[in-house]
Amino acid sequence: MAVDRLESLLRDAFPNAPELRVEDRTGGGDHFQVTVESQRFDGLPLLEQHRLVNDALAEPLRDGTIHELRIKTRETT
Amino acid sequence: MSENELSGRIKDVIENEQVVLFMKGTPQFVMCGNSGRALEALRAAGAPVTTVDILPDPSIRQELAELSGWPTIPQVFVKGELVGGADITQELAETGELRSILEEKLGAGYSDGAEERVVDVVSGTRV
């Protein structure tokens, strides 16, 4: 399942994230909503926070697994 | 057209237009929900938006990703600087930060007479 793959990539990139969710928005397995709360975001501009998520998901973004991605990031502080 | 030429045109639009939205489709025919959300957020902030449709040629998307280091569409630039994709633009619009960024970079009267324009980076024409 794509959701599991994305979630495991994000877990690797954001260990100990207090919140980490991947939702299949349409049920079609290619439109995702990703929500991550992580210390890695603390103090970073939104652009850099999203860049970290994009980096973690670089492979599924490149190979077409992800057709549409929505990102919500939160700092822990 | 060579890839260098295309890359040059994309760079030219990013550097010379005040606010650029690379999107799927045009403001008249939005072909993707995320592109639509970014456009609406920019409109709500009164931004003078220049849009570029990335759908006519797959190399537009590739060249853009290389230039910006951002993997997804849409992408919003203000005065040559990447602001983000749909989620960031929408979030900044909701908190009012988008207006502050536009004011800071374009001047306080940025929304006076703001018009939407469409640039075709394949042919180099603008509407």
N, CA and C atoms of all chains as a GROMACS GRO file, in nm:
protein
  612
    1MET      N    1   0.084  -0.122   0.000
    1MET     CA    2   0.000   0.000   0.000
    1MET      C    3   0.086   0.126   0.000
    2ALA      N    4   0.050   0.219  -0.084
    2ALA     CA    5   0.127   0.342  -0.094
    2ALA      C    6   0.129   0.418   0.038
    3VAL      N    7   0.015   0.417   0.110
    3VAL     CA    8   0.008   0.490   0.237
    3VAL      C    9   0.116   0.441   0.333
    4ASP      N   10   0.130   0.309   0.341
    4ASP     CA   11   0.230   0.250   0.432
    4ASP      C   12   0.371   0.289   0.391
    5ARG      N   13   0.395   0.287   0.261
    5ARG     CA   14   0.528   0.323   0.211
    5ARG      C   15   0.562   0.468   0.247
    6LEU      N   16   0.467   0.558   0.224
    6LEU     CA   17   0.489   0.698   0.256
    6LEU      C   18   0.511   0.716   0.406
    7GLU      N   19   0.429   0.646   0.482
    7GLU     CA   20   0.439   0.660   0.627
    7GLU      C   21   0.576   0.612   0.677
    8SER      N   22   0.625   0.503   0.620
    8SER     CA   23   0.753   0.452   0.668
    8SER      C   24   0.868   0.544   0.625
    9LEU      N   25   0.858   0.604   0.505
    9LEU     CA   26   0.960   0.701   0.463
    9LEU      C   27   0.960   0.822   0.558
   10LEU      N   28   0.841   0.866   0.595
   10LEU     CA   29   0.831   0.982   0.684
   10LEU      C   30   0.880   0.949   0.825
   11ARG      N   31   0.850   0.826   0.871
   11ARG     CA   32   0.898   0.783   1.004
   11ARG      C   33   1.050   0.783   1.008
   12ASP      N   34   1.111   0.739   0.898
   12ASP     CA   35   1.258   0.739   0.892
   12ASP      C   36   1.311   0.882   0.899
   13ALA      N   37   1.243   0.973   0.829
   13ALA     CA   38   1.292   1.112   0.822
   13ALA      C   39   1.259   1.191   0.948
   14PHE      N   40   1.148   1.155   1.011
   14PHE     CA   41   1.105   1.229   1.130
   14PHE      C   42   1.083   1.134   1.248
   15PRO      N   43   1.193   1.078   1.300
   15PRO     CA   44   1.178   0.984   1.411
   15PRO      C   45   1.120   1.057   1.533
   16ASN      N   46   1.042   0.987   1.610
   16ASN     CA   47   0.980   1.044   1.731
   16ASN      C   48   0.885   1.159   1.703
   17ALA      N   49   0.832   1.168   1.583
   17ALA     CA   50   0.734   1.274   1.554
   17ALA      C   51   0.611   1.254   1.642
   18PRO      N   52   0.572   1.357   1.720
   18PRO     CA   53   0.453   1.343   1.803
   18PRO      C   54   0.327   1.316   1.720
   19GLU      N   55   0.324   1.370   1.599
   19GLU     CA   56   0.211   1.342   1.510
   19GLU      C   57   0.264   1.315   1.370
   20LEU      N   58   0.213   1.207   1.310
   20LEU     CA   59   0.255   1.175   1.174
   20LEU      C   60   0.143   1.094   1.108
   21ARG      N   61   0.080   1.154   1.010
   21ARG     CA   62  -0.034   1.087   0.946
   21ARG      C   63  -0.026   1.097   0.795
   22VAL      N   64  -0.063   0.989   0.728
   22VAL     CA   65  -0.076   0.991   0.583
   22VAL      C   66  -0.217   0.946   0.549
   23GLU      N   67  -0.290   1.030   0.478
   23GLU     CA   68  -0.427   0.993   0.439
   23GLU      C   69  -0.438   0.986   0.288
   24ASP      N   70  -0.507   0.885   0.243
   24ASP     CA   71  -0.540   0.873   0.102
   24ASP      C   72  -0.669   0.952   0.081
   25ARG      N   73  -0.656   1.069   0.019
   25ARG     CA   74  -0.768   1.162   0.014
   25ARG      C   75  -0.885   1.114  -0.072
   26THR      N   76  -0.853   1.039  -0.175
   26THR     CA   77  -0.959   1.003  -0.269
   26THR      C   78  -0.988   0.853  -0.272
   27GLY      N   79  -0.903   0.775  -0.201
   27GLY     CA   80  -0.920   0.631  -0.204
   27GLY      C   81  -0.856   0.568  -0.326
   28GLY      N   82  -0.797   0.652  -0.412
   28GLY     CA   83  -0.737   0.601  -0.536
   28GLY      C   84  -0.590   0.565  -0.521
   29GLY      N   85  -0.534   0.593  -0.402
   29GLY     CA   86  -0.395   0.556  -0.378
   29GLY      C   87  -0.292   0.647  -0.442
   30ASP      N   88  -0.332   0.769  -0.481
   30ASP     CA   89  -0.231   0.859  -0.537
   30ASP      C   90  -0.250   1.007  -0.499
   31HIS      N   91  -0.357   1.037  -0.423
   31HIS     CA   92  -0.376   1.174  -0.372
   31HIS      C   93  -0.364   1.168  -0.220
   32PHE      N   94  -0.260   1.233  -0.169
   32PHE     CA   95  -0.233   1.216  -0.026
   32PHE      C   96  -0.233   1.347   0.052
   33GLN      N   97  -0.278   1.334   0.176
   33GLN     CA   98  -0.262   1.442   0.274
   33GLN      C   99  -0.164   1.392   0.379
   34VAL      N  100  -0.058   1.467   0.398
   34VAL     CA  101   0.045   1.430   0.494
   34VAL      C  102   0.048   1.533   0.606
   35THR      N  103   0.040   1.486   0.730
   35THR     CA  104   0.046   1.578   0.845
   35THR      C  105   0.161   1.534   0.934
   36VAL      N  106   0.253   1.624   0.959
   36VAL     CA  107   0.370   1.590   1.042
   36VAL      C  108   0.397   1.700   1.143
   37GLU      N  109   0.412   1.658   1.268
   37GLU     CA  110   0.462   1.747   1.371
   37GLU      C  111   0.599   1.695   1.410
   38SER      N  112   0.699   1.780   1.406
   38SER     CA  113   0.834   1.731   1.434
   38SER      C  114   0.924   1.841   1.488
   39GLN      N  115   1.017   1.798   1.571
   39GLN     CA  116   1.117   1.892   1.622
   39GLN      C  117   1.206   1.945   1.510
   40ARG      N  118   1.218   1.866   1.405
   40ARG     CA  119   1.303   1.911   1.294
   40ARG      C  120   1.250   2.039   1.230
   41PHE      N  121   1.122   2.068   1.252
   41PHE     CA  122   1.065   2.189   1.192
   41PHE      C  123   1.086   2.313   1.279
   42ASP      N  124   1.120   2.289   1.405
   42ASP     CA  125   1.125   2.401   1.499
   42ASP      C  126   1.217   2.512   1.451
   43GLY      N  127   1.160   2.631   1.440
   43GLY     CA  128   1.238   2.748   1.402
   43GLY      C  129   1.261   2.764   1.252
   44LEU      N  130   1.211   2.668   1.173
   44LEU     CA  131   1.232   2.678   1.029
   44LEU      C  132   1.116   2.751   0.961
   45PRO      N  133   1.145   2.828   0.855
   45PRO     CA  134   1.036   2.885   0.776
   45PRO      C  135   0.953   2.773   0.712
   46LEU      N  136   0.827   2.804   0.686
   46LEU     CA  137   0.734   2.708   0.627
   46LEU      C  138   0.791   2.641   0.502
   47LEU      N  139   0.856   2.722   0.418
   47LEU     CA  140   0.913   2.668   0.294
   47LEU      C  141   1.012   2.556   0.323
   48GLU      N  142   1.097   2.578   0.424
   48GLU     CA  143   1.198   2.477   0.457
   48GLU      C  144   1.135   2.356   0.525
   49GLN      N  145   1.028   2.379   0.600
   49GLN     CA  146   0.957   2.266   0.662
   49GLN      C  147   0.901   2.174   0.553
   50HIS      N  148   0.836   2.236   0.454
   50HIS     CA  149   0.778   2.155   0.346
   50HIS      C  150   0.887   2.090   0.262
   51ARG      N  151   1.001   2.158   0.251
   51ARG     CA  152   1.110   2.102   0.174
   51ARG      C  153   1.160   1.971   0.239
   52LEU      N  154   1.162   1.967   0.371
   52LEU     CA  155   1.204   1.845   0.441
   52LEU      C  156   1.108   1.730   0.411
   53VAL      N  157   0.979   1.761   0.404
   53VAL     CA  158   0.879   1.657   0.372
   53VAL      C  159   0.898   1.612   0.227
   54ASN      N  160   0.913   1.709   0.137
   54ASN     CA  161   0.936   1.674  -0.004
   54ASN      C  162   1.060   1.587  -0.020
   55ASP      N  163   1.167   1.621   0.055
   55ASP     CA  164   1.290   1.543   0.047
   55ASP      C  165   1.267   1.400   0.093
   56ALA      N  166   1.192   1.384   0.203
   56ALA     CA  167   1.165   1.250   0.255
   56ALA      C  168   1.086   1.167   0.154
   57LEU      N  169   1.002   1.236   0.075
   57LEU     CA  170   0.915   1.165  -0.020
   57LEU      C  171   0.965   1.179  -0.165
   58ALA      N  172   1.092   1.210  -0.180
   58ALA     CA  173   1.148   1.236  -0.314
   58ALA      C  174   1.123   1.120  -0.411
   59GLU      N  175   1.143   0.999  -0.360
   59GLU     CA  176   1.129   0.883  -0.450
   59GLU      C  177   0.985   0.863  -0.498
   60PRO      N  178   0.887   0.852  -0.407
   60PRO     CA  179   0.749   0.839  -0.455
   60PRO      C  180   0.699   0.960  -0.534
   61LEU      N  181   0.760   1.078  -0.512
   61LEU     CA  182   0.722   1.194  -0.593
   61LEU      C  183   0.775   1.178  -0.734
   62ARG      N  184   0.896   1.119  -0.743
   62ARG     CA  185   0.960   1.105  -0.872
   62ARG      C  186   0.900   0.990  -0.954
   63ASP      N  187   0.870   0.880  -0.886
   63ASP     CA  188   0.826   0.762  -0.962
   63ASP      C  189   0.675   0.763  -0.994
   64GLY      N  190   0.607   0.869  -0.954
   64GLY     CA  191   0.467   0.881  -0.993
   64GLY      C  192   0.368   0.820  -0.895
   65THR      N  193   0.419   0.762  -0.784
   65THR     CA  194   0.329   0.709  -0.681
   65THR      C  195   0.237   0.819  -0.630
   66ILE      N  196   0.298   0.938  -0.609
   66ILE     CA  197   0.221   1.051  -0.560
   66ILE      C  198   0.179   1.138  -0.678
   67HIS      N  199   0.051   1.142  -0.700
   67HIS     CA  200   0.001   1.229  -0.805
   67HIS      C  201  -0.027   1.368  -0.748
   68GLU      N  202  -0.080   1.371  -0.626
   68GLU     CA  203  -0.107   1.499  -0.561
   68GLU      C  204  -0.074   1.488  -0.414
   69LEU      N  205  -0.004   1.589  -0.365
   69LEU     CA  206   0.040   1.586  -0.225
   69LEU      C  207  -0.002   1.714  -0.154
   70ARG      N  208  -0.068   1.696  -0.040
   70ARG     CA  209  -0.096   1.811   0.046
   70ARG      C  210  -0.018   1.793   0.175
   71ILE      N  211   0.046   1.900   0.217
   71ILE     CA  212   0.134   1.892   0.333
   71ILE      C  213   0.089   1.989   0.442
   72LYS      N  214   0.084   1.934   0.564
   72LYS     CA  215   0.061   2.020   0.681
   72LYS      C  216   0.171   1.990   0.781
   73THR      N  217   0.252   2.090   0.811
   73THR     CA  218   0.360   2.069   0.907
   73THR      C  219   0.335   2.151   1.033
   74ARG      N  220   0.385   2.100   1.144
   74ARG     CA  221   0.372   2.173   1.270
   74ARG      C  222   0.502   2.162   1.349
   75GLU      N  223   0.538   2.274   1.410
   75GLU     CA  224   0.654   2.272   1.499
   75GLU      C  225   0.610   2.217   1.635
   76THR      N  226   0.706   2.170   1.713
   76THR     CA  227   0.668   2.115   1.844
   76THR      C  228   0.669   2.222   1.952
   77THR      N  229   0.728   2.337   1.920
   77THR     CA  230   0.736   2.442   2.021
   77THR      C  231   0.621   2.541   2.010
   78MET      N  232   1.252   2.365  -2.990
   78MET     CA  233   1.319   2.453  -2.894
   78MET      C  234   1.410   2.370  -2.803
   79SER      N  235   1.530   2.419  -2.779
   79SER     CA  236   1.622   2.346  -2.693
   79SER      C  237   1.582   2.362  -2.546
   80GLU      N  238   1.635   2.271  -2.463
   80GLU     CA  239   1.602   2.279  -2.322
   80GLU      C  240   1.662   2.404  -2.257
   81ASN      N  241   1.777   2.444  -2.310
   81ASN     CA  242   1.839   2.568  -2.260
   81ASN      C  243   1.751   2.688  -2.284
   82GLU      N  244   1.691   2.689  -2.403
   82GLU     CA  245   1.605   2.800  -2.440
   82GLU      C  246   1.482   2.804  -2.348
   83LEU      N  247   1.426   2.686  -2.326
   83LEU     CA  248   1.308   2.677  -2.239
   83LEU      C  249   1.344   2.719  -2.097
   84SER      N  250   1.455   2.667  -2.048
   84SER     CA  251   1.500   2.701  -1.914
   84SER      C  252   1.522   2.852  -1.902
   85GLY      N  253   1.578   2.912  -2.008
   85GLY     CA  254   1.600   3.056  -2.010
   85GLY      C  255   1.471   3.134  -2.002
   86ARG      N  256   1.369   3.087  -2.073
   86ARG     CA  257   1.240   3.155  -2.070
   86ARG      C  258   1.173   3.144  -1.934
   87ILE      N  259   1.185   3.026  -1.874
   87ILE     CA  260   1.126   3.007  -1.740
   87ILE      C  261   1.196   3.100  -1.640
   88LYS      N  262   1.329   3.103  -1.648
   88LYS     CA  263   1.406   3.190  -1.559
   88LYS      C  264   1.368   3.336  -1.580
   89ASP      N  265   1.351   3.372  -1.705
   89ASP     CA  266   1.315   3.508  -1.741
   89ASP      C  267   1.181   3.549  -1.677
   90VAL      N  268   1.084   3.459  -1.684
   90VAL     CA  269   0.952   3.488  -1.625
   90VAL      C  270   0.966   3.503  -1.473
   91ILE      N  271   1.039   3.410  -1.411
   91ILE     CA  272   1.055   3.413  -1.265
   91ILE      C  273   1.121   3.544  -1.221
   92GLU      N  274   1.221   3.586  -1.298
   92GLU     CA  275   1.298   3.703  -1.257
   92GLU      C  276   1.229   3.835  -1.288
   93ASN      N  277   1.148   3.836  -1.393
   93ASN     CA  278   1.094   3.965  -1.438
   93ASN      C  279   0.949   3.992  -1.403
   94GLU      N  280   0.874   3.888  -1.371
   94GLU     CA  281   0.734   3.910  -1.334
   94GLU      C  282   0.727   3.927  -1.182
   95GLN      N  283   0.634   4.008  -1.136
   95GLN     CA  284   0.625   4.034  -0.992
   95GLN      C  285   0.584   3.909  -0.914
   96VAL      N  286   0.475   3.849  -0.960
   96VAL     CA  287   0.424   3.728  -0.895
   96VAL      C  288   0.398   3.624  -1.004
   97VAL      N  289   0.459   3.508  -0.991
   97VAL     CA  290   0.440   3.404  -1.092
   97VAL      C  291   0.381   3.279  -1.027
   98LEU      N  292   0.282   3.225  -1.094
   98LEU     CA  293   0.223   3.098  -1.052
   98LEU      C  294   0.240   2.996  -1.165
   99PHE      N  295   0.322   2.896  -1.141
   99PHE     CA  296   0.332   2.784  -1.235
   99PHE      C  297   0.222   2.686  -1.198
  100MET      N  298   0.135   2.658  -1.291
  100MET     CA  299   0.015   2.581  -1.258
  100MET      C  300  -0.021   2.483  -1.369
  101LYS      N  301  -0.114   2.393  -1.335
  101LYS     CA  302  -0.170   2.305  -1.438
  101LYS      C  303  -0.295   2.372  -1.490
  102GLY      N  304  -0.290   2.416  -1.615
  102GLY     CA  305  -0.402   2.487  -1.675
  102GLY      C  306  -0.381   2.637  -1.674
  103THR      N  307  -0.489   2.710  -1.692
  103THR     CA  308  -0.487   2.856  -1.693
  103THR      C  309  -0.592   2.904  -1.593
  104PRO      N  310  -0.590   3.034  -1.558
  104PRO     CA  311  -0.694   3.083  -1.467
  104PRO      C  312  -0.836   3.054  -1.519
  105GLN      N  313  -0.853   3.051  -1.650
  105GLN     CA  314  -0.984   3.020  -1.708
  105GLN      C  315  -1.015   2.872  -1.702
  106PHE      N  316  -0.913   2.790  -1.721
  106PHE     CA  317  -0.933   2.644  -1.719
  106PHE      C  318  -0.831   2.580  -1.625
  107VAL      N  319  -0.865   2.583  -1.496
  107VAL     CA  320  -0.776   2.525  -1.395
  107VAL      C  321  -0.789   2.373  -1.401
  108MET      N  322  -0.675   2.304  -1.418
  108MET     CA  323  -0.681   2.160  -1.440
  108MET      C  324  -0.641   2.079  -1.317
  109CYS      N  325  -0.628   2.144  -1.203
  109CYS     CA  326  -0.582   2.072  -1.085
  109CYS      C  327  -0.624   2.149  -0.960
  110GLY      N  328  -0.671   2.076  -0.861
  110GLY     CA  329  -0.722   2.138  -0.739
  110GLY      C  330  -0.617   2.222  -0.666
  111ASN      N  331  -0.495   2.171  -0.660
  111ASN     CA  332  -0.390   2.245  -0.590
  111ASN      C  333  -0.356   2.375  -0.661
  112SER      N  334  -0.353   2.371  -0.794
  112SER     CA  335  -0.328   2.494  -0.870
  112SER      C  336  -0.438   2.596  -0.844
  113GLY      N  337  -0.562   2.547  -0.837
  113GLY     CA  338  -0.676   2.633  -0.810
  113GLY      C  339  -0.668   2.698  -0.672
  114ARG      N  340  -0.623   2.620  -0.574
  114ARG     CA  341  -0.612   2.673  -0.437
  114ARG      C  342  -0.506   2.783  -0.430
  115ALA      N  343  -0.394   2.760  -0.499
  115ALA     CA  344  -0.288   2.862  -0.498
  115ALA      C  345  -0.336   2.990  -0.567
  116LEU      N  346  -0.405   2.973  -0.678
  116LEU     CA  347  -0.456   3.088  -0.753
  116LEU      C  348  -0.555   3.168  -0.668
  117GLU      N  349  -0.646   3.098  -0.602
  117GLU     CA  350  -0.746   3.166  -0.518
  117GLU      C  351  -0.680   3.241  -0.403
  118ALA      N  352  -0.577   3.179  -0.344
  118ALA     CA  353  -0.506   3.244  -0.233
  118ALA      C  354  -0.439   3.373  -0.281
  119LEU      N  355  -0.379   3.368  -0.399
  119LEU     CA  356  -0.312   3.486  -0.454
  119LEU      C  357  -0.415   3.594  -0.489
  120ARG      N  358  -0.526   3.552  -0.546
  120ARG     CA  359  -0.633   3.646  -0.580
  120ARG      C  360  -0.686   3.714  -0.454
  121ALA      N  361  -0.707   3.633  -0.349
  121ALA     CA  362  -0.761   3.687  -0.224
  121ALA      C  363  -0.668   3.792  -0.166
  122ALA      N  364  -0.538   3.777  -0.191
  122ALA     CA  365  -0.441   3.874  -0.140
  122ALA      C  366  -0.423   3.991  -0.236
  123GLY      N  367  -0.496   3.987  -0.349
  123GLY     CA  368  -0.489   4.097  -0.445
  123GLY      C  369  -0.361   4.101  -0.527
  124ALA      N  370  -0.296   3.986  -0.542
  124ALA     CA  371  -0.166   3.982  -0.609
  124ALA      C  372  -0.179   3.997  -0.761
  125PRO      N  373  -0.085   4.069  -0.823
  125PRO     CA  374  -0.080   4.076  -0.969
  125PRO      C  375  -0.017   3.948  -1.024
  126VAL      N  376  -0.099   3.850  -1.055
  126VAL     CA  377  -0.048   3.716  -1.085
  126VAL      C  378  -0.020   3.697  -1.234
  127THR      N  379   0.097   3.647  -1.263
  127THR     CA  380   0.128   3.599  -1.398
  127THR      C  381   0.133   3.448  -1.391
  128THR      N  382   0.051   3.381  -1.471
  128THR     CA  383   0.049   3.235  -1.463
  128THR      C  384   0.120   3.172  -1.583
  129VAL      N  385   0.178   3.057  -1.557
  129VAL     CA  386   0.241   2.977  -1.662
  129VAL      C  387   0.182   2.837  -1.654
  130ASP      N  388   0.124   2.793  -1.764
  130ASP     CA  389   0.068   2.657  -1.770
  130ASP      C  390   0.182   2.560  -1.799
  131ILE      N  391   0.197   2.459  -1.713
  131ILE     CA  392   0.309   2.365  -1.732
  131ILE      C  393   0.267   2.243  -1.815
  132LEU      N  394   0.138   2.232  -1.845
  132LEU     CA  395   0.090   2.112  -1.913
  132LEU      C  396   0.130   2.096  -2.060
  133PRO      N  397   0.145   2.205  -2.137
  133PRO     CA  398   0.170   2.186  -2.281
  133PRO      C  399   0.296   2.107  -2.314
  134ASP      N  400   0.396   2.106  -2.223
  134ASP     CA  401   0.520   2.037  -2.253
  134ASP      C  402   0.580   1.984  -2.123
  135PRO      N  403   0.601   1.851  -2.113
  135PRO     CA  404   0.654   1.792  -1.989
  135PRO      C  405   0.789   1.850  -1.948
  136SER      N  406   0.864   1.903  -2.045
  136SER     CA  407   0.996   1.955  -2.007
  136SER      C  408   0.986   2.084  -1.927
  137ILE      N  409   0.872   2.154  -1.934
  137ILE     CA  410   0.856   2.275  -1.852
  137ILE      C  411   0.869   2.238  -1.705
  138ARG      N  412   0.798   2.133  -1.668
  138ARG     CA  413   0.798   2.088  -1.530
  138ARG      C  414   0.938   2.045  -1.486
  139GLN      N  415   1.007   1.972  -1.573
  139GLN     CA  416   1.143   1.926  -1.540
  139GLN      C  417   1.239   2.042  -1.520
  140GLU      N  418   1.236   2.134  -1.617
  140GLU     CA  419   1.327   2.249  -1.609
  140GLU      C  420   1.298   2.333  -1.486
  141LEU      N  421   1.168   2.353  -1.459
  141LEU     CA  422   1.128   2.432  -1.343
  141LEU      C  423   1.177   2.368  -1.213
  142ALA      N  424   1.157   2.235  -1.202
  142ALA     CA  425   1.199   2.164  -1.080
  142ALA      C  426   1.349   2.178  -1.060
  143GLU      N  427   1.423   2.177  -1.170
  143GLU     CA  428   1.567   2.193  -1.159
  143GLU      C  429   1.606   2.333  -1.112
  144LEU      N  430   1.535   2.431  -1.166
  144LEU     CA  431   1.565   2.569  -1.129
  144LEU      C  432   1.528   2.599  -0.984
  145SER      N  433   1.412   2.547  -0.941
  145SER     CA  434   1.359   2.586  -0.810
  145SER      C  435   1.396   2.488  -0.699
  146GLY      N  436   1.430   2.364  -0.735
  146GLY     CA  437   1.454   2.263  -0.634
  146GLY      C  438   1.325   2.220  -0.564
  147TRP      N  439   1.213   2.247  -0.627
  147TRP     CA  440   1.082   2.212  -0.568
  147TRP      C  441   1.016   2.111  -0.660
  148PRO      N  442   0.973   1.996  -0.605
  148PRO     CA  443   0.932   1.886  -0.694
  148PRO      C  444   0.789   1.891  -0.746
  149THR      N  445   0.702   1.971  -0.683
  149THR     CA  446   0.560   1.961  -0.718
  149THR      C  447   0.507   2.090  -0.781
  150ILE      N  448   0.391   2.078  -0.843
  150ILE     CA  449   0.318   2.190  -0.903
  150ILE      C  450   0.191   2.208  -0.821
  151PRO      N  451   0.146   2.326  -0.789
  151PRO     CA  452   0.196   2.456  -0.835
  151PRO      C  453   0.318   2.506  -0.758
  152GLN      N  454   0.377   2.613  -0.814
  152GLN     CA  455   0.485   2.685  -0.747
  152GLN      C  456   0.460   2.834  -0.761
  153VAL      N  457   0.478   2.904  -0.650
  153VAL     CA  458   0.454   3.048  -0.649
  153VAL      C  459   0.586   3.121  -0.622
  154PHE      N  460   0.614   3.220  -0.705
  154PHE     CA  461   0.732   3.304  -0.687
  154PHE      C  462   0.690   3.449  -0.672
  155VAL      N  463   0.755   3.520  -0.580
  155VAL     CA  464   0.736   3.664  -0.568
  155VAL      C  465   0.872   3.728  -0.586
  156LYS      N  466   0.882   3.816  -0.683
  156LYS     CA  467   1.009   3.886  -0.714
  156LYS      C  468   1.125   3.787  -0.724
  157GLY      N  469   1.104   3.680  -0.796
  157GLY     CA  470   1.211   3.586  -0.821
  157GLY      C  471   1.237   3.485  -0.711
  158GLU      N  472   1.164   3.496  -0.600
  158GLU     CA  473   1.190   3.406  -0.489
  158GLU      C  474   1.075   3.309  -0.468
  159LEU      N  475   1.110   3.181  -0.449
  159LEU     CA  476   1.007   3.079  -0.428
  159LEU      C  477   0.937   3.101  -0.295
  160VAL      N  478   0.805   3.112  -0.301
  160VAL     CA  479   0.725   3.123  -0.179
  160VAL      C  480   0.683   2.984  -0.133
  161GLY      N  481   0.642   2.900  -0.228
  161GLY     CA  482   0.605   2.764  -0.194
  161GLY      C  483   0.501   2.708  -0.290
  162GLY      N  484   0.440   2.598  -0.247
  162GLY     CA  485   0.334   2.536  -0.326
  162GLY      C  486   0.198   2.580  -0.277
  163ALA      N  487   0.096   2.501  -0.306
  163ALA     CA  488  -0.042   2.539  -0.275
  163ALA      C  489  -0.066   2.550  -0.124
  164ASP      N  490  -0.014   2.454  -0.048
  164ASP     CA  491  -0.042   2.454   0.096
  164ASP      C  492   0.020   2.574   0.165
  165ILE      N  493   0.145   2.602   0.131
  165ILE     CA  494   0.214   2.717   0.192
  165ILE      C  495   0.143   2.847   0.153
  166THR      N  496   0.112   2.861   0.025
  166THR     CA  497   0.049   2.985  -0.022
  166THR      C  498  -0.086   3.006   0.048
  167GLN      N  499  -0.161   2.897   0.060
  167GLN     CA  500  -0.291   2.906   0.125
  167GLN      C  501  -0.275   2.940   0.274
  168GLU      N  502  -0.180   2.874   0.338
  168GLU     CA  503  -0.156   2.900   0.480
  168GLU      C  504  -0.114   3.045   0.504
  169LEU      N  505  -0.024   3.094   0.419
  169LEU     CA  506   0.023   3.233   0.432
  169LEU      C  507  -0.090   3.331   0.405
  170ALA      N  508  -0.180   3.294   0.312
  170ALA     CA  509  -0.294   3.382   0.283
  170ALA      C  510  -0.388   3.388   0.403
  171GLU      N  511  -0.408   3.274   0.466
  171GLU     CA  512  -0.501   3.269   0.580
  171GLU      C  513  -0.449   3.346   0.701
  172THR      N  514  -0.317   3.343   0.721
  172THR     CA  515  -0.262   3.414   0.837
  172THR      C  516  -0.236   3.561   0.807
  173GLY      N  517  -0.253   3.601   0.680
  173GLY     CA  518  -0.228   3.740   0.643
  173GLY      C  519  -0.083   3.767   0.605
  174GLU      N  520   0.002   3.664   0.621
  174GLU     CA  521   0.145   3.682   0.592
  174GLU      C  522   0.171   3.705   0.444
  175LEU      N  523   0.083   3.648   0.360
  175LEU     CA  524   0.103   3.662   0.217
  175LEU      C  525   0.097   3.810   0.177
  176ARG      N  526   0.000   3.882   0.234
  176ARG     CA  527  -0.009   4.026   0.208
  176ARG      C  528   0.117   4.099   0.254
  177SER      N  529   0.167   4.060   0.371
  177SER     CA  530   0.289   4.125   0.421
  177SER      C  531   0.407   4.101   0.328
  178ILE      N  532   0.418   3.977   0.280
  178ILE     CA  533   0.529   3.944   0.189
  178ILE      C  534   0.516   4.025   0.061
  179LEU      N  535   0.393   4.033   0.008
  179LEU     CA  536   0.370   4.107  -0.117
  179LEU      C  537   0.400   4.255  -0.098
  180GLU      N  538   0.357   4.308   0.017
  180GLU     CA  539   0.380   4.450   0.045
  180GLU      C  540   0.529   4.480   0.057
  181GLU      N  541   0.595   4.390   0.128
  181GLU     CA  542   0.737   4.409   0.151
  181GLU      C  543   0.815   4.405   0.020
  182LYS      N  544   0.776   4.313  -0.068
  182LYS     CA  545   0.856   4.294  -0.190
  182LYS      C  546   0.811   4.380  -0.307
  183LEU      N  547   0.681   4.413  -0.309
  183LEU     CA  548   0.629   4.485  -0.426
  183LEU      C  549   0.589   4.629  -0.393
  184GLY      N  550   0.586   4.661  -0.265
  184GLY     CA  551   0.542   4.795  -0.225
  184GLY      C  552   0.395   4.792  -0.183
  185ALA      N  553   0.358   4.891  -0.101
  185ALA     CA  554   0.226   4.890  -0.037
  185ALA      C  555   0.109   4.891  -0.137
  186GLY      N  556   0.129   4.955  -0.252
  186GLY     CA  557   0.016   4.965  -0.345
  186GLY      C  558   0.012   4.852  -0.447
  187TYR      N  559   0.068   4.737  -0.410
  187TYR     CA  560   0.084   4.630  -0.510
  187TYR      C  561  -0.045   4.584  -0.574
  188SER      N  562  -0.156   4.595  -0.501
  188SER     CA  563  -0.279   4.540  -0.557
  188SER      C  564  -0.356   4.641  -0.641
  189ASP      N  565  -0.310   4.768  -0.643
  189ASP     CA  566  -0.378   4.868  -0.726
  189ASP      C  567  -0.365   4.831  -0.874
  190GLY      N  568  -0.476   4.810  -0.935
  190GLY     CA  569  -0.477   4.780  -1.078
  190GLY      C  570  -0.411   4.648  -1.112
  191ALA      N  571  -0.402   4.558  -1.013
  191ALA     CA  572  -0.338   4.428  -1.037
  191ALA      C  573  -0.416   4.350  -1.142
  192GLU      N  574  -0.343   4.297  -1.238
  192GLU     CA  575  -0.408   4.222  -1.345
  192GLU      C  576  -0.350   4.082  -1.353
  193GLU      N  577  -0.432   3.990  -1.402
  193GLU     CA  578  -0.382   3.855  -1.424
  193GLU      C  579  -0.331   3.844  -1.567
  194ARG      N  580  -0.215   3.783  -1.580
  194ARG     CA  581  -0.159   3.761  -1.712
  194ARG      C  582  -0.119   3.615  -1.728
  195VAL      N  583  -0.115   3.573  -1.853
  195VAL     CA  584  -0.074   3.436  -1.882
  195VAL      C  585   0.046   3.442  -1.976
  196VAL      N  586   0.154   3.374  -1.938
  196VAL     CA  587   0.271   3.367  -2.025
  196VAL      C  588   0.287   3.224  -2.076
  197ASP      N  589   0.310   3.213  -2.206
  197ASP     CA  590   0.335   3.082  -2.268
  197ASP      C  591   0.486   3.068  -2.286
  198VAL      N  592   0.548   2.983  -2.204
  198VAL     CA  593   0.694   2.974  -2.210
  198VAL      C  594   0.740   2.889  -2.328
  199VAL      N  595   0.649   2.819  -2.393
  199VAL     CA  596   0.688   2.740  -2.510
  199VAL      C  597   0.703   2.833  -2.631
  200SER      N  598   0.605   2.920  -2.651
  200SER     CA  599   0.613   3.011  -2.765
  200SER      C  600   0.674   3.146  -2.728
  201GLY      N  601   0.673   3.176  -2.597
  201GLY     CA  602   0.727   3.304  -2.553
  201GLY      C  603   0.626   3.417  -2.558
  202THR      N  604   0.498   3.386  -2.588
  202THR     CA  605   0.398   3.492  -2.595
  202THR      C  606   0.328   3.512  -2.461
  203ARG      N  607   0.271   3.631  -2.446
  203ARG     CA  608   0.195   3.656  -2.325
  203ARG      C  609   0.061   3.718  -2.360
  204VAL      N  610  -0.038   3.691  -2.274
  204VAL     CA  611  -0.173   3.740  -2.299
  204VAL      C  612  -0.211   3.837  -2.187
   0.00000   0.00000   0.00000
